[in-house]
Amino acid sequence: MSSASPAAAHHGEILDVQQLANARIFASRHRPGLIVPDHAHDRACIGFVLAGHCEERLSNGSLDLSRHTLFYRPAGAIHSNRSGRNGLHCLIAEVSDDWLQHVRSFGALPREPMCMQTAEISWLALRLQREHALAGFASALALEGLMLELASALIQRQRPERRRPGPAWLHRAQEMLHAHYHESVRLGEVAGRVGIHPVQLAREFRKHHGCSLGQYVRRLRVEAACAMLVESDCPLALIALETGFASQAHLSRIFRLVTGLTPARYRAASRPS
């Protein structure tokens, strides 16, 4: 990988540069209202907006890079940027050609710049930020693993059209879980509502979603808790009650199991410093 200064390429204040075998990770800050004209980078990058906002203009449209948005930009993609009134604070990983080739052996990465925002992406990226801050040997291993998980999310984003649609009753079951995830949801009740045997529901649901109904509901609850932690100052006990957990302790245990962070650490990491 080139040893050129990332600051020269990214037009902002560069902080905490960490060199890995196949990537260079750093924090980038753009001042409010900064306008960067058309330019391109010689390395592909994966970035995560920690705070602030930026409009990234492309030849065929634009990307809205807001807080907790993951973005991917292939090498050589021409773009311009305009920071919002609060500036922009990102965590960026410039990746090597060897890393890209390794990832592409698993699946296709986007050919054009793109962005996405989900609770799963948020907690993966915030864990990446935490490990980057630790900057130890074990953290380097953790960073490489988290980057591959983020790459997997980008790859999966390219595959929705390849997934065989499930039967209509399976879609109704999924809708029921989304509507009632914060309540006590039983497999037999869901099966009865959609008119299918519980065994068939359990089997087909795992086949199409890669997890059990219970795991799916747990993930929905954690995603809802993530949103409340970021968007409100509600106490953890109330968040637990609103999102279907038995208690604050139950929320904390499951949240850490799924995200790798406690609710309090997730809230602190998601707020602008």
Helices and strands as residue ranges (DSSP letters): H 6-10, E 13-19, E 23-30, E 35-39, E 45-58, E 61-65, E 70-73, E 79-95, H 97-104, E 114-116, H 119-134, H 137-157, G 160-162, H 168-180, H 187-194, H 198-209, H 213-231, H 236-242, H 248-259, H 263-270
